[in-house]
Amino acid sequence: MIRKIITIDETKCNGCELCVKACHEDAIEIINGKAKLISDEYCDGLGDCLPECPTGAISIIEREAEKYNEDKVLKKQLNKSYNHNSCKCPGTQTKIIKRDTINKSNCITIKENHIKSELCQWPIQLNLVNSNASYFKNTNLLIAADCTAYSYANFHEDFIKNHITLIGCPKLDDNDYYEEKLASILHSNNIKSITVVRMEVPCCSGIVTAVKNAMLNSKTIVSYREVVISTDGKLV
């Protein structure tokens, strides 16, 4: 079919990788120091990468090309996420954290009534978790914006306790990727409920949108609760 698609002038490309980061479909990779379109099926032709290119090496043309394949893009991204989470970096290795009822031995004694952690799994960053991790099965999810735990003093007891915790920043991260990752988690696991905790600032609404779209896209609607925290640490 004839359609719009990007083309890359390798003589102008300096290998800066900005286009790679801008492409939500992972259609571009740096190969031998130059940006390359790895498959017509991965490029939607919208050109999000164009304004990021500092040398003007990327442009949109019309030519005979395979149809954009959203299913293949999603599968590629899910495989990429799984492979990333399967690396041997200690910070991304999946594990379940078992907590004692009192857990005094694991606490640093700062004061007599030290508050214990309620976190029960690792990792917690939404970008790092494996969608098929065993701790997702038949569980209650807490999906929290990064700043909430710093703003609300009793976050562990009121929100993390008895939940699998996922955190992210809807302002700084890719919300489309959030939707895909959450949809995969919902599709692959029998999630019982979702609690979303966000800050009152407008940019934080992105995490709510990502969760709701993930439920719609995965056709998995579960019990949902939304909590808003003010910038001075109070429940709104």
N, C-alpha and C positions, 0 to 999 in steps of 0.2 A: 504494500500500500504506500501511497505518497503521503507523507506527513512531515510536520516540523520536528526537527531533532538537532541536537548540538553538533558542532564540529570543532575540533581543536587544532590550531596551527602550532605544531611542535617547534617550529623555528622561533616562535615568540614565547613559548612556555619556559618559565624559569624554575619549575618544580616546586613552587612555594606551598602547595597542598591546600591553598585556601578554597579552591573549587571542590576538592574532595570533602572538606568539612561542610561546605554549603549545600552539597547534593544530598537531599533527604532519602534518595533512592539507592545510594551507594553505587551509582552508575559509573563513577570515575575513580580510577586508581592511578597512583604514581608508579610507573614502570620504567626502569632504567633512567630515572631522573626526569621523566616527562609525564604529563597528565594524559591519560588515554580513556576513551569511552570503551568500557569492557563488553557491553552488549547493548544493541538497539532496544531490546526488550526492557531494559532497566531505566531507560531515559524517557520521561514523560513530555519532554520538549518545552517545558515551561520556562526554563532558563534561570533558575535560582542561582546558578553558579556564575552567570555573566557579570553581575555587578561586583563580584568578589575578585575577579581576575585583574591583577594590577598591570598586566602587559597587553590586555586586549586580545589574548590568544583564543578566546572562545566566542563563537557566534552561533546563531540559529539559522539553519538552512532548511529547505524542503527537498527531500529526496526519497527514493524507494527505501523503506525501512520496515522491519518487523513491528507489529503492533505492541504498544506498551503493555506489559504483563504485570499487573499489580500483585497477583498471587506469587509469581516468581520472586518479585522484590521482597515481599514479606517473608517468604521462605528463606531467602538469602540472609536477611537481617536477623531472623531468629537463629539460624545456624551460626552466624557471626557472633551473636550474643552468647550462645551456648559454648562455642569454642573459646571465647574470651574468658568466660567464667570457669572454664576447665583448666586454665593455666595454673602453674604451681606457685603463683604469687600468694604468700600467706594472707594478704589482705583481701583476697577474693575467694578463698577456699570456703566452701559451704560447711557449716557445722551447726549442731544444736547445742544450746547452752542449758545445762541442767542447774536449777536453783534449789538450794536448801530452803526449808521453811523459814529459818532464821538467818542463816548465811553470815553469821558474825565473823567467821574465820576469814572470809574473803573481803572484809571491809577494812579500809584504812581508818584507823582510829583517830578521827579529828575531834569528834565530840561524842559524848556517851550515846546519844540517840541518832546514830548515823543511819541514813536512809539507804536501803539496799536496792540494787539494780533489779528491774523486772524484765530486762531484755533476755529473750530466750532463743535467739538464732543469730547467725552471721552468714553473709554480709547483710547490711540493712539498706545500702544505697540501691535505689530502684534500677540504676544503670548497671549494677554489678550482679544482682541476684540471678540465679538460674530458675527459669520458669517451672522447671520440673523438679525442683528440690523437694525432698520428702516432707519437710515441715509445712508445706502449703496444703497438704491433704486435710480436708475436713476441718478447716481452721477459721478463725475470725481475723480479718486483716485490719491493721491500722496503717493508713496512708497519710503521712504527715509532711507538711512543708518544713524545710530545714530549720527555719527560725523559731518554730513553735516550741520546741523543747527548751530553748534558751529563754523564751519569754514567759512560759508558764511553769511556776516553781514545782508543782506536784505532778509533773507530766508522767513520770513512771507509774505512780500509783493509780492515777485517774485514767490513763490512756494505754500505756504499753502493757500493763498487767493483763495476762491471759490473751494476748494478741501476738500475731506475727507482724513485725514492724517493717515498713518500707518508708524511706524518706527521699525527698528530692526538692529541687528548687524550680518552680515553673517559670520563673523569670530568666534564669541563667541556662537551663537545660532545654532539651528538645521535647516539647509536649507531644508531638506526633509519635516520637519513639516511646514516650510514656504510655500512650494509648495502645500501641502495638504490644508492648511488654505486658501491660495489665490485661489486655484481651487474651493473650496467651496463657497467663496465669489463671484467669477465670475459666478459660476453655478446658484446661488440662487438669483442674483440681476442683474438688467439691467445696468451694468457698461458702462458708455459712453466712458471713456478714462483712460489711465494709464500714469502717469509721474513718472519715476524712477530717483531719485537723489542719486548718489553714489560718494564716494571719488575716487581719481585717483589711490590709492594703489591697488595692484593686488587682495588682499584678499576680497576687496569690490565687486568684480565681481560676487560673489555668489548670491547677492540679485537680480542681473539682470537675472542670470540663473533661479532662483526660479520663478520669474515673468513670464518669457517666457515659462518655462515648465508648469506652472499653466495654462496659456492660452491654450497650446496644450492639456494638460490632461483634461481640462474642455470643450474643443472644442469651446472655446469662444475667438475669436480674436477681439480685440478692438483697437482703435487708440492708438498708443504707442509713447512715447517720452522718451529719455534718456539724462540726464544731468550729466556731470562729474565735480566735484569740486576739485581743487588742494589743497594741504596741507597748502598753504599760502592764501587760501580763494578766489581764482579766478576761473572763469568759464574756463574750458579747451576746 
